[in-house]
Amino acid sequence: MRLAYRFAIASDKITADGVEVTGFPDLARRYRISSVPKTIVGEAADFVGAQPEAALLEYVQSVAAAEPPASS
C-alpha cells in the first residue's frame, strides 16, 4: 500500500485506495480477492503479493502503456 500511495502522490495520473476486504465483501468478490496484498492496476490487471518498488513501477508502466489514454 505504501508504494501505491507514494506513486499516487508523485503522479496525478495514479490513484491509490486501500480497502479492508472483511468490511467490504462485495468489493472482495468483484475483484476476486482471496489473499492479500492484491494490487489491481486498471480494471483488468492484477497481481498478488508484495513487490519491490522497481517491479511495481515496471508493472504499472507496462499496464499504462497497453491501455488507451482516458478521454477528458
Secondary structure, 3 states (H helix, E strand, C coil): CHHHHHHHHHCCCCCCCCCCCCCCHHHHHHCCCCCCCEEEECCCEEEECCCCHHHHHHHHHHHHHHCCCCCC
